[in-house]
Amino acid sequence: MSTPHRARKRLAWAVAFVGMAGGAMAAEPTVALDGLDNPAAIAVREGPRGGIELVVAEAGAGRVTAVVLLGEMRQGAVTLADGVAPAPAALAWSADGSLYVANTAIAAYAVERPALPATQRSVAEAATPLHRFTALAPIGEFVYAIGDGALWRCRRLADRLTEIRRVETSGDFIGLATNRLGYLAALTQGQVGHALLFLDPEKPNAAATDAILVTGLKEPTALAYGAVARPSEPRLYALDHDGVYRLDARVGADGFATATAVQVAEAAAPVAMAFGPDGALYLIEADGSQVLRFAGDF
């Protein structure tokens, strides 16, 4: 039986990490970037000299491309990494400005100067063979990843990455996101449906909260925090087969938290998303050549 204390604790975690209801459906998107060769992943940050820097994994070309958006203007595209094989499938920035690129391995790059290729610092291989990594989440001294539905991690030691090892956890992992409080959010698929877990990177086998059941998703493929700070934390969003969904927290009379997926942007078979420091949503659709930009309060 739930006690009032446990109910308040679950409510506090749910509000802090998921977010309360709010926002509206996004307006029609604009094209932020086009002419790409089968883009498969995206990472966004503030540009080194202002603006918004988009980094895109082009699976068709086996390269990672960066472009800086300055209002309506676009700086020339820079190839950060070329000849990436197998094709890159996931990207992520770390807090120290390193770029991580994943396929069947995870590579760390130093992006030292604008308009120049990145420098590869280290490559980590999986302890056991797998098809590919589909999500990345650098956090603290670790780099977490999802591969073949399982959770994996390696350790960052100066400029070297250790071997990638599988974390023994239950459920199929779908998406990862990190928050400023140092926790790793994970969207999973289990026997009862989709659920959110909040993991301590130091002890990922033990969830920081009870699993929060998520309703309203069908075929989710990714998870991300919004970029605009809320009274507690940015909201969590999931990428599904027909667009982007905000995950709104609720607490029932029994004190258990749940989250309801509310669609905020429509897209045709999206494959990747990221929120920029400008608050916009950047999204890639399947078999496309563009990065779409959605503006609004999601």
KOLTIVEX-489850 format. One record per residue (C-alpha): x, y, z; residue in three letters; residue number from 0. Coordinates in steps of 0.001 Angstrom, whole numbers, plus 524288, in hexadecimal, padded with zeros to 5 digits. Layout:
<pts>
+-------+-------+-------+---------+-----+
|     x |     y |     z | residuo | num |
+-------+-------+-------+---------+-----+
|     X |     Y |     Z |     ALA | NUM |
...
+-------+-------+-------+---------+-----+
</pts>
This chain:
<pts>
+-------+-------+-------+---------+-----+
|     x |     y |     z | residuo | num |
+-------+-------+-------+---------+-----+
| 80000 | 80000 | 80000 |     MET |   0 |
| 804C7 | 80DC1 | 7FCCA |     SER |   1 |
| 806E6 | 81736 | 807F5 |     THR |   2 |
| 804E4 | 825FB | 806B2 |     PRO |   3 |
| 813A5 | 82799 | 807AD |     HIS |   4 |
| 81607 | 81E34 | 7FC6D |     ARG |   5 |
| 80B77 | 824E0 | 7F479 |     ALA |   6 |
| 811A3 | 83245 | 7F66C |     ARG |   7 |
| 81EF2 | 82CC9 | 7F303 |     LYS |   8 |
| 81A0F | 826E0 | 7E655 |     ARG |   9 |
| 81305 | 83386 | 7E308 |     LEU |  10 |
| 81F51 | 83B8D | 7E548 |     ALA |  11 |
| 8276D | 832AE | 7DC78 |     TRP |  12 |
| 81CFF | 83255 | 7D1F7 |     ALA |  13 |
| 81B7E | 84118 | 7D170 |     VAL |  14 |
| 82A29 | 84371 | 7D1E7 |     ALA |  15 |
| 82DDD | 839BA | 7C76F |     PHE |  16 |
| 821FD | 83892 | 7BE9A |     VAL |  17 |
| 81A87 | 8456F | 7BFB7 |     GLY |  18 |
| 80C94 | 849E2 | 7C123 |     MET |  19 |
| 8030F | 84BDB | 7B605 |     ALA |  20 |
| 80446 | 857D6 | 7AD88 |     GLY |  21 |
| 80826 | 85CDF | 7A02E |     GLY |  22 |
| 80133 | 85B11 | 79350 |     ALA |  23 |
| 80282 | 854BE | 785F5 |     MET |  24 |
| 80E25 | 859F3 | 77E55 |     ALA |  25 |
| 80C2A | 86260 | 77252 |     ALA |  26 |
| 80FCA | 85DAC | 764B4 |     GLU |  27 |
| 81E74 | 85B3E | 763EF |     PRO |  28 |
| 82883 | 86257 | 75BD4 |     THR |  29 |
| 8342F | 85C11 | 7552D |     VAL |  30 |
| 84045 | 85EA8 | 75D66 |     ALA |  31 |
| 84985 | 856D6 | 754E0 |     LEU |  32 |
| 84848 | 84F36 | 74833 |     ASP |  33 |
| 85079 | 847F1 | 73E2B |     GLY |  34 |
| 85456 | 83D65 | 747ED |     LEU |  35 |
| 85730 | 82F43 | 7445C |     ASP |  36 |
| 84DB4 | 826D2 | 74C32 |     ASN |  37 |
| 84F48 | 82DC0 | 75957 |     PRO |  38 |
| 84D84 | 8249B | 764E3 |     ALA |  39 |
| 85114 | 82C0D | 7714A |     ALA |  40 |
| 8524F | 83A05 | 77615 |     ILE |  41 |
| 85885 | 84172 | 78151 |     ALA |  42 |
| 85692 | 84FFD | 783E0 |     VAL |  43 |
| 85DD1 | 85A02 | 78C13 |     ARG |  44 |
| 860E8 | 86876 | 78C6B |     GLU |  45 |
| 86A77 | 86C07 | 781AC |     GLY |  46 |
| 87896 | 86F50 | 78559 |     PRO |  47 |
| 8766B | 87D5F | 780F8 |     ARG |  48 |
| 867DF | 87E40 | 78340 |     GLY |  49 |
| 85C6B | 87897 | 77BF5 |     GLY |  50 |
| 85862 | 86A60 | 77BF8 |     ILE |  51 |
| 861AC | 85F78 | 77814 |     GLU |  52 |
| 85B44 | 85398 | 771D6 |     LEU |  53 |
| 86339 | 8472B | 770F4 |     VAL |  54 |
| 85D44 | 83CA2 | 76864 |     VAL |  55 |
| 8613A | 82E85 | 765FD |     ALA |  56 |
| 85F99 | 82BDF | 75765 |     GLU |  57 |
| 85DF9 | 81D33 | 75693 |     ALA |  58 |
| 85DF9 | 81D28 | 747B1 |     GLY |  59 |
| 86B4B | 82396 | 7470A |     ALA |  60 |
| 87178 | 81E13 | 75364 |     GLY |  61 |
| 874B5 | 82B91 | 7588E |     ARG |  62 |
| 8716F | 83547 | 7633D |     VAL |  63 |
| 86E4E | 8431B | 75EAB |     THR |  64 |
| 86D48 | 84FD1 | 7665C |     ALA |  65 |
| 8662E | 85C51 | 76273 |     VAL |  66 |
| 86449 | 868CE | 76A61 |     VAL |  67 |
| 85762 | 8700D | 7690C |     LEU |  68 |
| 85800 | 87EB1 | 76B6D |     LEU |  69 |
| 849E8 | 8830F | 76AA2 |     GLY |  70 |
| 845DE | 880E8 | 75C83 |     GLU |  71 |
| 853F0 | 87F24 | 75825 |     MET |  72 |
| 85B8A | 8725E | 75779 |     ARG |  73 |
| 86A2E | 8715F | 75839 |     GLN |  74 |
| 870AE | 867CE | 74F03 |     GLY |  75 |
| 86FCF | 85968 | 752A4 |     ALA |  76 |
| 87BDA | 85351 | 758D2 |     VAL |  77 |
| 87ECE | 844C5 | 7587C |     THR |  78 |
| 882C2 | 84188 | 76666 |     LEU |  79 |
| 884FA | 83311 | 763D3 |     ALA |  80 |
| 88584 | 82BA2 | 756FF |     ASP |  81 |
| 8864B | 81D55 | 75343 |     GLY |  82 |
| 87E8E | 8191D | 75F40 |     VAL |  83 |
| 87B4B | 80AD0 | 75D23 |     ALA |  84 |
| 8721D | 8049A | 7600C |     PRO |  85 |
| 8694F | 81064 | 75E20 |     ALA |  86 |
| 86813 | 8194B | 76A17 |     PRO |  87 |
| 85B4B | 8171A | 7715F |     ALA |  88 |
| 85C1C | 81F98 | 77DA5 |     ALA |  89 |
| 86231 | 82C7F | 781E0 |     LEU |  90 |
| 8639F | 833BA | 78EB8 |     ALA |  91 |
| 86B00 | 83F3B | 79482 |     TRP |  92 |
| 87100 | 83E07 | 7A1F6 |     SER |  93 |
| 8717D | 84913 | 7ABD1 |     ALA |  94 |
| 87FF5 | 84B6C | 7A8CE |     ASP |  95 |
| 87D58 | 84D66 | 79A46 |     GLY |  96 |
| 8819E | 84003 | 7956F |     SER |  97 |
| 8799A | 839ED | 78A97 |     LEU |  98 |
| 8760F | 82B7C | 78B36 |     TYR |  99 |
| 8729A | 823B3 | 77F0D |     VAL | 100 |
| 86D6C | 815D3 | 77F64 |     ALA | 101 |
| 86B15 | 80A8C | 77604 |     ASN | 102 |
| 86FF6 | 7FD3B | 77A83 |     THR | 103 |
| 879FC | 80481 | 782C9 |     ALA | 104 |
| 87AA3 | 811B0 | 789A5 |     ILE | 105 |
| 88478 | 81BF9 | 78568 |     ALA | 106 |
| 88814 | 82873 | 78CA3 |     ALA | 107 |
| 88BBC | 83491 | 784D1 |     TYR | 108 |
| 891A3 | 84199 | 788B4 |     ALA | 109 |
| 88B7B | 84CED | 78152 |     VAL | 110 |
| 89649 | 856BA | 783B7 |     GLU | 111 |
| 89443 | 86162 | 7799D |     ARG | 112 |
| 888B6 | 865D2 | 7715D |     PRO | 113 |
| 888E7 | 86264 | 762DB |     ALA | 114 |
| 892FB | 8578D | 764CA |     LEU | 115 |
| 8916D | 848B2 | 76581 |     PRO | 116 |
| 89075 | 842A6 | 772FD |     ALA | 117 |
| 89B7E | 83AC3 | 778E0 |     THR | 118 |
| 89885 | 82CCF | 77CD8 |     GLN | 119 |
| 89D73 | 82A81 | 78A98 |     ARG | 120 |
| 89927 | 81CBB | 78DAA |     SER | 121 |
| 890C1 | 81166 | 78905 |     VAL | 122 |
| 88A35 | 80793 | 79208 |     ALA | 123 |
| 885A2 | 7FA3A | 78D81 |     GLU | 124 |
| 87ADD | 7F213 | 79397 |     ALA | 125 |
| 87EE9 | 7E6A6 | 79C16 |     ALA | 126 |
| 875AC | 7DDF0 | 7944C |     THR | 127 |
| 87150 | 7DFC6 | 7861D |     PRO | 128 |
| 864C3 | 7E72F | 78368 |     LEU | 129 |
| 85D68 | 7ECB0 | 777BE |     HIS | 130 |
| 85F27 | 7FB26 | 77AF9 |     ARG | 131 |
| 85D7B | 80598 | 78551 |     PHE | 132 |
| 8516C | 80E0F | 78362 |     THR | 133 |
| 8524D | 817DE | 78E9A |     ALA | 134 |
| 85D37 | 81EB0 | 79610 |     LEU | 135 |
| 85D90 | 825E9 | 7A30D |     ALA | 136 |
| 86A98 | 82AE5 | 7A84A |     PRO | 137 |
| 8690E | 82E20 | 7B6AC |     ILE | 138 |
| 873D8 | 83077 | 7C08B |     GLY | 139 |
| 87EE1 | 826EC | 7BE94 |     GLU | 140 |
| 87677 | 81D68 | 7B6BB |     PHE | 141 |
| 870DD | 81C38 | 7A92F |     VAL | 142 |
| 86415 | 8149F | 7A8F7 |     TYR | 143 |
| 85E5A | 80E9D | 79CC1 |     ALA | 144 |
| 8533B | 80616 | 7981C |     ILE | 145 |
| 856A6 | 7FAAC | 78F79 |     GLY | 146 |
| 84D6E | 7EFF2 | 78B04 |     ASP | 147 |
| 843B9 | 7F3E2 | 7958F |     GLY | 148 |
| 84D95 | 7F2E6 | 7A0AE |     ALA | 149 |
| 85456 | 7FD49 | 7A8DE |     LEU | 150 |
| 8632A | 7FE62 | 7A769 |     TRP | 151 |
| 86D91 | 8074A | 7ACDE |     ARG | 152 |
| 87BFF | 80A74 | 7AC31 |     CYS | 153 |
| 88462 | 81324 | 7B4B2 |     ARG | 154 |
| 88B6C | 81F80 | 7B08B |     ARG | 155 |
| 89982 | 81F99 | 7B540 |     LEU | 156 |
| 8A033 | 82C26 | 7B0C8 |     ALA | 157 |
| 8A0A9 | 82A92 | 7A1EF |     ASP | 158 |
| 89DB1 | 81C0B | 7A206 |     ARG | 159 |
| 89116 | 8143F | 7A22D |     LEU | 160 |
| 890A8 | 80707 | 7A8CE |     THR | 161 |
| 88A2C | 7FAF5 | 7A32E |     GLU | 162 |
| 87B5F | 7FC15 | 7A1F2 |     ILE | 163 |
| 8748B | 7F290 | 7AAF1 |     ARG | 164 |
| 8665A | 7EEE4 | 7AC40 |     ARG | 165 |
| 85F18 | 7F35C | 7B864 |     VAL | 166 |
| 856E0 | 7E89F | 7BE6A |     GLU | 167 |
| 84950 | 7EE7D | 7BEDF |     THR | 168 |
| 83BA6 | 7E9C4 | 7BB83 |     SER | 169 |
| 83311 | 7EE71 | 7B050 |     GLY | 170 |
| 83621 | 7F2DF | 7A281 |     ASP | 171 |
| 83C5B | 8004C | 7A1F7 |     PHE | 172 |
| 8377E | 809EE | 797BC |     ILE | 173 |
| 83CAA | 8178E | 79ADA |     GLY | 174 |
| 845D9 | 81EE0 | 7A3F7 |     LEU | 175 |
| 8468D | 82CE0 | 7A8DA |     ALA | 176 |
| 84E81 | 833CB | 7B356 |     THR | 177 |
| 84A7E | 83EE8 | 7BC4B |     ASN | 178 |
| 8520A | 8494D | 7C3A0 |     ARG | 179 |
| 8504F | 84247 | 7D0A3 |     LEU | 180 |
| 858F4 | 83757 | 7CBB0 |     GLY | 181 |
| 84ED5 | 82CBB | 7C983 |     TYR | 182 |
| 84D0A | 82464 | 7BD70 |     LEU | 183 |
| 83F0D | 82359 | 7B87C |     ALA | 184 |
| 83BBF | 81713 | 7B0D9 |     ALA | 185 |
| 82FA9 | 81363 | 7A920 |     LEU | 186 |
| 82D64 | 804C0 | 7A977 |     THR | 187 |
| 82401 | 7FA6E | 7A49C |     GLN | 188 |
| 81FE6 | 7EFEF | 7AE37 |     GLY | 189 |
| 81505 | 7E660 | 7B0B1 |     GLN | 190 |
| 80BBD | 7F113 | 7B53D |     VAL | 191 |
| 80EE9 | 7FA81 | 7AA28 |     GLY | 192 |
| 817B6 | 8065A | 7A916 |     HIS | 193 |
| 81DEE | 80C0C | 7B53C |     ALA | 194 |
| 8278F | 81666 | 7B9AD |     LEU | 195 |
| 832F1 | 8133D | 7C28C |     LEU | 196 |
| 83C36 | 81CE7 | 7C8F6 |     PHE | 197 |
| 84983 | 816D5 | 7CB21 |     LEU | 198 |
| 85545 | 81AC4 | 7D31B |     ASP | 199 |
| 860C6 | 81A27 | 7C973 |     PRO | 200 |
| 8695C | 814B4 | 7D43A |     GLU | 201 |
| 85FA4 | 809D2 | 7D76B |     LYS | 202 |
| 85744 | 8079F | 7CB44 |     PRO | 203 |
| 8523D | 7FA7A | 7D009 |     ASN | 204 |
| 849F3 | 80148 | 7DA4E |     ALA | 205 |
| 83F8B | 80AEC | 7D5C6 |     ALA | 206 |
| 83EE6 | 817E3 | 7DD24 |     ALA | 207 |
| 83001 | 81708 | 7DCCF |     THR | 208 |
| 825AA | 80CED | 7DA76 |     ASP | 209 |
| 822EB | 80B36 | 7CBFB |     ALA | 210 |
| 8196B | 8158B | 7C706 |     ILE | 211 |
| 80FB3 | 80F64 | 7BDBF |     LEU | 212 |
| 80E01 | 816E2 | 7B0FE |     VAL | 213 |
| 80143 | 81631 | 7A965 |     THR | 214 |
| 7FE58 | 81B4F | 79BC8 |     GLY | 215 |
| 80A73 | 81698 | 7948F |     LEU | 216 |
| 80A2F | 80C3F | 789ED |     LYS | 217 |
| 817A1 | 80A6A | 783C7 |     GLU | 218 |
| 820F8 | 813E4 | 78A7E |     PRO | 219 |
| 82F17 | 81466 | 78621 |     THR | 220 |
| 83590 | 81F77 | 78DCC |     ALA | 221 |
| 83504 | 827F5 | 799F8 |     LEU | 222 |
| 83990 | 835FC | 79C33 |     ALA | 223 |
| 83879 | 84131 | 7A5C7 |     TYR | 224 |
| 83393 | 84E25 | 7A0BA |     GLY | 225 |
| 83D54 | 85938 | 7A0FD |     ALA | 226 |
| 83561 | 863E8 | 7A792 |     VAL | 227 |
| 83633 | 8639E | 7B660 |     ALA | 228 |
| 8296E | 86239 | 7BDD8 |     ARG | 229 |
| 82708 | 86538 | 7CC48 |     PRO | 230 |
| 82CCF | 857EB | 7CF66 |     SER | 231 |
| 83301 | 85135 | 7C3AD |     GLU | 232 |
| 83149 | 8515A | 7B4E6 |     PRO | 233 |
| 82699 | 84824 | 7B06B |     ARG | 234 |
| 828F1 | 83AB4 | 7AAC2 |     LEU | 235 |
| 824F7 | 8374B | 79CDE |     TYR | 236 |
| 8240C | 82A86 | 79561 |     ALA | 237 |
| 8254D | 82838 | 786D4 |     LEU | 238 |
| 81AA0 | 81F5D | 7817D |     ASP | 239 |
| 816A9 | 81A59 | 77414 |     HIS | 240 |
| 80E95 | 82671 | 770DD |     ASP | 241 |
| 81579 | 83178 | 777F3 |     GLY | 242 |
| 81A30 | 836B5 | 784FA |     VAL | 243 |
| 812FD | 834E0 | 791DA |     TYR | 244 |
| 81477 | 83C34 | 79EAF |     ARG | 245 |
| 81405 | 83388 | 7AABC |     LEU | 246 |
| 80B2A | 839D2 | 7B4F2 |     ASP | 247 |
| 80BC7 | 8350E | 7C2FA |     ALA | 248 |
| 8000A | 83123 | 7CB0B |     ARG | 249 |
| 7FEC4 | 82B51 | 7D897 |     VAL | 250 |
| 7F348 | 8229A | 7DBB0 |     GLY | 251 |
| 7EBC7 | 8213D | 7E857 |     ALA | 252 |
| 7F489 | 815C3 | 7EBC7 |     ASP | 253 |
| 80079 | 81E91 | 7EB6C |     GLY | 254 |
| 8068E | 81845 | 7DF6D |     PHE | 255 |
| 80B6E | 82106 | 7D47A |     ALA | 256 |
| 807E2 | 81EC9 | 7C64C |     THR | 257 |
| 80AB8 | 82689 | 7B9FB |     ALA | 258 |
| 801A8 | 8292D | 7AE8F |     THR | 259 |
| 80725 | 82B5F | 7A0EA |     ALA | 260 |
| 80174 | 83775 | 79A4C |     VAL | 261 |
| 804D5 | 839FD | 78C0F |     GLN | 262 |
| 80B45 | 84744 | 789BF |     VAL | 263 |
| 810B5 | 845C5 | 77BE8 |     ALA | 264 |
| 80CB2 | 83D91 | 7703A |     GLU | 265 |
| 816B5 | 8371A | 76763 |     ALA | 266 |
| 81739 | 82C1F | 75D78 |     ALA | 267 |
| 81F0A | 820C2 | 76305 |     ALA | 268 |
| 828E8 | 82902 | 76AA6 |     PRO | 269 |
| 835FD | 822D1 | 76DB9 |     VAL | 270 |
| 83CE9 | 82CC8 | 77666 |     ALA | 271 |
| 83A6D | 8391D | 77E4A |     MET | 272 |
| 8419C | 842FE | 786A2 |     ALA | 273 |
| 83E01 | 84F9C | 78D8C |     PHE | 274 |
| 84693 | 85B78 | 78B7B |     GLY | 275 |
| 84A77 | 8661B | 7952D |     PRO | 276 |
| 8411A | 86EE3 | 78D98 |     ASP | 277 |
| 835DD | 8667A | 792A0 |     GLY | 278 |
| 832DE | 86128 | 7850B |     ALA | 279 |
| 830F6 | 852E1 | 7819B |     LEU | 280 |
| 839A8 | 84D82 | 776BA |     TYR | 281 |
| 834F2 | 84118 | 77033 |     LEU | 282 |
| 838C6 | 83796 | 7656A |     ILE | 283 |
| 82ECF | 82F96 | 75DD7 |     GLU | 284 |
| 8318C | 8223D | 757F4 |     ALA | 285 |
| 83711 | 82173 | 74A17 |     ASP | 286 |
| 838A1 | 8301D | 749C8 |     GLY | 287 |
| 8435F | 839EE | 7474D |     SER | 288 |
| 83F32 | 844AF | 7508F |     GLN | 289 |
| 83F69 | 84933 | 75E91 |     VAL | 290 |
| 83262 | 84F4A | 7624E |     LEU | 291 |
| 83104 | 859ED | 76C8B |     ARG | 292 |
| 824D4 | 85B49 | 774FC |     PHE | 293 |
| 822E9 | 86798 | 77CFF |     ALA | 294 |
| 8196F | 869C9 | 78814 |     GLY | 295 |
| 81697 | 866CC | 7964A |     ASP | 296 |
| 815A6 | 85819 | 796BF |     PHE | 297 |
+-------+-------+-------+---------+-----+
</pts>
